[in-house]
Amino acid sequence: MTLPVKDTLELVQQAMKVVKSRYLLCILISQRIHQLEKGAPPVIDVDPDEYTSPKTFLTLSLMEIIEGNMEIETTESASA
């Protein structure tokens, strides 16, 4: 199940409200797609049969970010 580009862009805009940084969002999506490719289960309630193709992993990872089910670690730099 792949979404039309318009729907995917709407998901990206919603995810930007959660993450705030487009660079961090890109990294999070990339990391999550790799995890899903290696067989990681979805962390949100979805039909697992709909999200088995790598083409659907972008949509799934965006939905996980929007729902707040991804761990976002923040690091603080130590002052010298």
ABEGO torsion letter per residue (X at the ends): XBBBAAAAAAAAAAAAAAAGBAAAAAAAAAAAAAAAAAGBBBABBBBAAABABAAAAAAAAAAAAAAGABBBBBBBBBBX
